[in-house]
Amino acid sequence: MTLFVWGYLPEYEKERDDILDAVDTVFRSGRLVLGPSVQAFEEEFAAYHGVPHCVGVDNGTNAIVLGLRALGVGAGDEVITVSNTAAPTVVAIDAVGATPVFADIDPDTYLMNVEQVAALVTDRTRCIVAVHLYGQCVDMAPLEAIAAEHDLPILEDCAQAHGARHHGRIAGSMGQVAAFSFYPTKVLGAYGDGGATMTRDAEVDANLRRLRYYGMESQYYVVSTPGYNSRLDEVQAEILRRKLTRLDDYIARRRVIAARYAEAFAGTDLVTPRTAPGNDHVYYVHVVRHPKRDRILEALKAHDIVLNISYPWPVHTQSGFAHLGYRKGSLPVTERVADEIFSLPMYASLSDIDQERVIDTLRDVLAKV
């Protein structure tokens, strides 16, 4: 049987009754759009993070789009972020008319190199998007100091960091705005698309609620600011409510899996994840590194173990962003890392037997490449 880097079927079999009950609860409620399940999930997800306001939206990309717009970021502005991220981070910046400006990354954690950020600030900079990548947080204290010095808001991209903490502060509680994705692969994943944007600012929250609903106030057909149709679905919200109660258990299991990988590969030349000081890692993906990455992936595929790379093509090297003017060598650490990283299977329902299969096969491959 082919083993992939992620799968949801074992989890579904375990949680099937609760998931189907969530669907039935919504269908019997008489309210299918922006009803009680969305409202309850928003309140519960906000409470989990200790943040007063949460707005459920249709996906993680639009969570960033709406967050940027609610902060007033638009055409002609610049937004500092990283190129080593899922493309939607940068697609969202482009969608509001702003220009992404890239910092390079730390060679050990693959997170934003915060030391480079101050030099990237110009009179057009309007926001910093801190991408909490792979399951752990950006070094926020120095980033917050830079932001404060230049009066810039920070938008946390938390799509890969549900439940992660940085010096005790949970991801999503540190910036002016935080954006989450609930794509099925996430630590807290829906059974389809979903997202949320959180803030401590009541005015920003009001802007977000207008923007996700065409730009309308509470009265339908009255547009105060042109917006989007970007609502979290009631069914997904109810499923997420149920799964939120199990989020800490999902994280605990991921940490057990990560610890087993670390122990298994400690004596090899495979570089396993490094956790930055002060971080509590949730291991959204388990990114490892080896200079013979491509040969390793081919060898594993021959044993029916199919893995992936997060991410093989940094955003600044992709043709869709050629207009930004970055060239090969512009972000040397990002580019070097992209040639060597790959992800091992990581999901809460990964069985011990399947993980041992990965470990044994990969150790054998490493000894031969």
C-alpha positions as CSV (number, residue, x, y, z in Angstrom):
1,M,0.0,0.0,0.0
2,T,1.3,3.4,-0.9
3,L,2.0,5.7,2.0
4,F,1.6,9.4,1.5
5,V,2.9,12.4,3.4
6,W,-0.7,13.1,4.7
7,G,-4.0,11.3,4.9
8,Y,-7.3,11.9,6.7
9,L,-9.1,8.6,6.4
10,P,-7.8,7.0,9.7
11,E,-8.9,10.1,11.6
12,Y,-12.3,10.1,9.8
13,E,-12.9,6.5,10.8
14,K,-12.2,7.4,14.4
15,E,-14.3,10.6,14.4
16,R,-16.9,9.6,11.9
17,D,-19.9,9.7,14.2
18,D,-19.1,13.1,15.5
19,I,-18.4,14.5,12.0
20,L,-21.7,13.2,10.6
21,D,-23.6,14.5,13.7
22,A,-22.1,17.9,13.0
23,V,-23.4,17.8,9.4
24,D,-26.8,16.7,10.6
25,T,-26.9,19.4,13.3
26,V,-26.5,22.1,10.7
27,F,-28.9,20.6,8.2
28,R,-31.6,20.4,11.0
29,S,-30.9,23.9,12.3
30,G,-32.8,25.7,9.5
31,R,-29.9,28.1,9.0
32,L,-27.2,27.3,6.4
33,V,-25.3,30.5,6.0
34,L,-23.8,32.6,8.8
35,G,-25.8,30.9,11.4
36,P,-25.2,29.6,14.9
37,S,-22.4,27.3,14.1
38,V,-20.2,30.0,12.5
39,Q,-21.0,32.4,15.4
40,A,-20.2,29.7,18.0
41,F,-16.9,28.7,16.3
42,E,-15.8,32.3,16.1
43,E,-16.3,32.7,19.8
44,E,-14.7,29.5,20.7
45,F,-11.7,29.9,18.4
46,A,-11.2,33.4,19.7
47,A,-11.4,32.2,23.3
48,Y,-8.8,29.5,22.6
49,H,-6.4,32.2,21.6
50,G,-7.3,34.8,24.2
51,V,-8.3,37.2,21.5
52,P,-11.7,39.0,21.5
53,H,-12.6,39.0,17.8
54,C,-12.6,36.2,15.2
55,V,-14.3,36.4,11.8
56,G,-14.8,33.1,9.9
57,V,-14.0,33.3,6.2
58,D,-14.0,31.0,3.2
59,N,-10.3,30.1,3.1
60,G,-6.9,31.0,4.4
61,T,-5.9,33.1,1.4
62,N,-8.9,35.4,1.8
63,A,-8.2,35.5,5.6
64,I,-5.0,37.4,4.6
65,V,-6.7,39.5,1.9
66,L,-9.4,40.7,4.3
67,G,-6.8,41.2,7.1
68,L,-4.7,43.4,4.9
69,R,-7.6,45.4,3.6
70,A,-9.0,45.8,7.1
71,L,-5.7,47.3,8.0
72,G,-5.9,49.7,5.1
73,V,-3.2,48.1,2.9
74,G,-3.8,48.6,-0.8
75,A,-2.4,49.7,-4.1
76,G,1.0,51.2,-4.1
77,D,1.9,49.9,-0.6
78,E,4.7,47.5,0.3
79,V,4.4,44.4,2.6
80,I,7.4,42.7,4.0
81,T,7.3,38.9,4.2
82,V,9.2,35.8,3.0
83,S,9.5,33.9,-0.2
84,N,9.8,30.5,1.6
85,T,6.1,30.1,2.1
86,A,3.0,28.7,0.4
87,A,2.3,30.9,-2.6
88,P,-1.1,32.0,-1.2
89,T,0.7,34.3,1.3
90,V,2.1,36.3,-1.5
91,V,-1.0,35.9,-3.8
92,A,-3.0,37.6,-1.0
93,I,-0.6,40.6,-0.9
94,D,-0.8,40.9,-4.6
95,A,-4.6,40.6,-4.5
96,V,-4.9,43.9,-2.5
97,G,-2.6,45.7,-5.0
98,A,0.4,45.8,-2.7
99,T,4.0,44.8,-3.5
100,P,5.6,41.9,-1.6
101,V,9.1,42.6,-0.4
102,F,11.1,39.6,0.7
103,A,13.4,39.0,3.6
104,D,15.6,35.9,3.5
105,I,15.3,33.1,6.0
106,D,17.2,31.6,8.9
107,P,19.2,28.5,7.7
108,D,18.3,26.4,10.7
109,T,14.6,27.1,11.2
110,Y,13.6,28.3,7.7
111,L,11.7,31.2,9.3
112,M,12.0,34.9,8.5
113,N,15.4,36.3,9.2
114,V,14.2,39.2,11.4
115,E,17.6,40.8,11.3
116,Q,17.0,41.7,7.7
117,V,13.6,43.4,8.1
118,A,14.6,46.9,9.2
119,A,16.7,47.4,6.1
120,L,13.7,46.6,3.9
121,V,11.4,49.2,5.4
122,T,10.7,52.2,3.1
123,D,8.3,55.0,3.1
124,R,5.9,52.8,1.2
125,T,5.9,49.9,3.7
126,R,2.5,49.5,5.3
127,C,2.6,46.0,6.9
128,I,4.8,43.1,7.9
129,V,3.4,39.6,7.3
130,A,5.1,37.2,9.7
131,V,4.7,33.6,8.4
132,H,4.8,31.1,11.3
133,L,6.1,28.3,9.1
134,Y,5.9,24.5,9.4
135,G,4.5,24.6,12.9
136,Q,6.6,27.2,14.8
137,C,6.6,31.0,15.3
138,V,8.8,33.8,13.9
139,D,11.0,35.5,16.5
140,M,8.4,38.1,17.4
141,A,10.1,40.4,20.0
142,P,12.6,42.0,17.6
143,L,10.0,42.1,14.8
144,E,7.6,43.9,17.1
145,A,10.3,46.4,18.0
146,I,10.9,47.2,14.3
147,A,7.1,47.4,13.7
148,A,6.7,49.8,16.6
149,E,9.6,52.0,15.5
150,H,8.0,52.5,12.1
151,D,4.4,52.4,13.2
152,L,3.6,49.3,11.2
153,P,1.0,46.6,11.9
154,I,2.0,42.9,11.9
155,L,-0.2,40.4,10.3
156,E,0.5,36.9,11.5
157,D,0.1,34.2,8.9
158,C,-0.9,31.3,11.2
159,A,-2.0,28.8,8.6
160,Q,0.7,26.3,9.6
161,A,0.8,27.1,13.4
162,H,-2.5,26.3,15.1
163,G,-1.7,26.1,18.8
164,A,2.0,26.9,18.4
165,R,3.5,29.2,21.1
166,H,6.3,31.6,21.3
167,H,7.7,32.4,24.8
168,G,4.2,31.4,26.1
169,R,2.2,33.5,23.6
170,I,0.0,31.6,21.3
171,A,0.3,32.1,17.5
172,G,-2.4,34.5,16.5
173,S,-2.4,36.6,19.6
174,M,0.7,38.7,18.9
175,G,0.0,40.8,15.8
176,Q,-2.6,43.4,15.1
177,V,-4.3,40.8,12.8
178,A,-3.9,37.0,12.4
179,A,-5.0,34.9,9.5
180,F,-5.7,31.1,9.7
181,S,-6.4,28.4,7.2
182,F,-8.5,25.3,7.9
183,Y,-7.6,23.5,4.7
184,P,-7.9,19.8,5.5
185,T,-4.2,19.2,5.9
186,K,-3.8,21.8,8.7
187,V,-3.3,20.9,12.4
188,L,-7.0,22.0,12.8
189,G,-8.4,21.0,9.4
190,A,-11.9,21.2,8.0
191,Y,-13.5,18.8,5.5
192,G,-13.1,21.4,2.8
193,D,-11.9,25.0,2.6
194,G,-12.2,27.4,5.5
195,G,-10.3,30.2,7.2
196,A,-10.5,32.9,9.9
197,T,-9.1,36.3,10.7
198,M,-8.6,37.4,14.3
199,T,-7.9,40.8,15.9
200,R,-7.9,42.6,19.2
201,D,-9.2,45.8,17.5
202,A,-12.9,46.3,17.5
203,E,-12.8,48.6,14.5
204,V,-10.7,46.2,12.5
205,D,-13.2,43.4,13.4
206,A,-16.0,45.6,12.1
207,N,-14.1,46.1,8.9
208,L,-13.5,42.4,8.5
209,R,-17.2,41.6,9.0
210,R,-18.2,44.1,6.3
211,L,-15.5,42.9,3.9
212,R,-16.5,39.2,4.1
213,Y,-20.1,40.0,3.3
214,Y,-19.9,42.1,0.1
215,G,-19.0,45.2,2.1
216,M,-22.4,45.3,3.6
217,E,-23.5,46.3,7.1
218,S,-26.2,44.3,8.8
219,Q,-28.9,45.3,6.4
220,Y,-28.7,43.3,3.1
221,Y,-28.2,45.3,-0.1
222,V,-26.6,48.3,1.6
223,V,-22.9,48.4,0.7
224,S,-20.7,50.7,2.7
225,T,-17.4,49.5,1.4
226,P,-17.0,47.2,-1.6
227,G,-16.0,43.8,-0.3
228,Y,-16.2,40.1,-1.1
229,N,-18.4,37.0,-0.7
230,S,-16.0,35.3,1.8
231,R,-18.1,33.5,4.4
232,L,-17.2,30.5,6.4
233,D,-19.6,27.7,5.7
234,E,-22.0,26.6,8.5
235,V,-21.1,22.9,8.0
236,Q,-17.4,23.5,8.1
237,A,-17.8,25.7,11.1
238,E,-19.7,23.0,13.1
239,I,-17.1,20.4,12.1
240,L,-14.3,22.8,13.2
241,R,-16.1,23.4,16.6
242,R,-16.0,19.6,17.3
243,K,-12.4,19.3,16.2
244,L,-11.3,22.3,18.2
245,T,-12.0,20.4,21.4
246,R,-9.4,17.8,20.1
247,L,-6.8,20.3,18.9
248,D,-4.5,19.9,21.9
249,D,-4.6,16.1,21.5
250,Y,-3.7,16.4,17.8
251,I,-0.7,18.5,18.7
252,A,0.4,16.2,21.4
253,R,0.3,13.2,19.0
254,R,2.3,15.2,16.4
255,R,5.0,15.9,19.0
256,V,5.2,12.2,19.8
257,I,5.7,11.4,16.1
258,A,8.3,14.2,15.7
259,A,10.2,12.9,18.7
260,R,10.3,9.4,17.3
261,Y,11.7,10.8,14.0
262,A,14.3,12.8,15.8
263,E,15.5,9.8,17.8
264,A,15.5,7.5,14.7
265,F,17.6,9.8,12.5
266,A,19.9,11.2,15.2
267,G,22.9,9.2,14.0
268,T,22.4,10.0,10.3
269,D,23.2,12.9,8.0
270,L,19.5,13.8,7.7
271,V,18.9,17.2,9.2
272,T,15.7,17.1,11.3
273,P,13.6,20.1,12.4
274,R,15.3,22.7,14.7
275,T,13.0,24.4,17.2
276,A,13.9,28.1,17.8
277,P,14.5,29.2,21.4
278,G,11.2,29.9,23.2
279,N,9.1,28.1,20.6
280,D,6.6,25.3,21.2
281,H,6.5,23.5,17.8
282,V,3.3,21.8,16.6
283,Y,4.8,20.1,13.6
284,Y,2.3,21.0,10.9
285,V,4.7,19.4,8.5
286,H,7.9,17.6,9.4
287,V,10.5,19.2,7.2
288,V,13.9,17.5,6.9
289,R,16.9,18.4,4.8
290,H,19.6,16.5,2.8
291,P,21.8,17.5,-0.1
292,K,20.8,14.4,-2.0
293,R,17.1,15.1,-1.6
294,D,15.9,14.2,-5.1
295,R,17.7,10.8,-5.1
296,I,16.2,10.0,-1.7
297,L,12.7,10.8,-2.9
298,E,13.0,8.6,-5.9
299,A,14.3,5.7,-3.8
300,L,11.4,6.1,-1.3
301,K,8.9,6.2,-4.2
302,A,10.2,2.8,-5.3
303,H,9.1,1.5,-1.9
304,D,5.6,3.1,-2.3
305,I,6.4,6.0,0.1
306,V,5.4,9.2,-1.7
307,L,6.6,12.4,0.0
308,N,6.5,16.1,-1.0
309,I,8.5,19.3,-0.7
310,S,7.4,22.4,1.2
311,Y,8.4,24.3,-0.9
312,P,10.5,23.4,-4.0
313,W,10.1,26.7,-5.8
314,P,10.5,29.9,-3.7
315,V,7.8,32.4,-4.6
316,H,10.3,35.0,-5.9
317,T,11.6,32.5,-8.5
318,Q,8.1,31.7,-9.9
319,S,7.1,33.2,-13.3
320,G,3.9,34.7,-11.9
321,F,6.1,37.0,-9.7
322,A,8.8,37.8,-12.3
323,H,7.5,41.4,-12.3
324,L,8.9,41.9,-8.8
325,G,12.4,41.9,-10.3
326,Y,14.1,39.3,-8.1
327,R,16.8,37.2,-9.7
328,K,18.5,33.9,-8.9
329,G,20.7,34.6,-5.9
330,S,18.5,37.4,-4.5
331,L,17.7,35.3,-1.5
332,P,20.5,32.8,-1.2
333,V,19.5,30.9,1.9
334,T,15.9,30.5,0.7
335,E,17.1,29.2,-2.6
336,R,19.7,26.8,-1.1
337,V,17.2,25.4,1.4
338,A,14.6,24.8,-1.4
339,D,17.0,22.4,-3.1
340,E,17.4,20.2,-0.1
341,I,14.2,20.1,2.0
342,F,11.4,17.5,2.0
343,S,8.6,16.5,4.3
344,L,8.1,13.2,6.1
345,P,4.6,11.9,6.8
346,M,3.1,13.9,9.7
347,Y,-0.5,13.8,10.8
348,A,-2.1,12.9,14.1
349,S,-3.6,9.7,12.9
350,L,-0.3,8.4,11.4
351,S,0.1,4.9,12.9
352,D,3.2,3.7,14.7
353,I,3.4,0.9,12.2
354,D,3.4,3.3,9.2
355,Q,5.9,5.6,10.9
356,E,8.2,2.6,11.5
357,R,7.9,1.7,7.8
358,V,9.0,5.2,6.9
359,I,11.9,5.2,9.4
360,D,13.2,1.8,8.4
361,T,13.0,2.5,4.7
362,L,14.5,5.9,4.9
363,R,17.4,4.8,7.1
364,D,18.2,2.1,4.6
365,V,18.1,4.6,1.7
366,L,20.3,7.1,3.6
367,A,22.9,4.4,4.0
368,K,23.1,3.9,0.3
369,V,22.8,7.3,-1.4
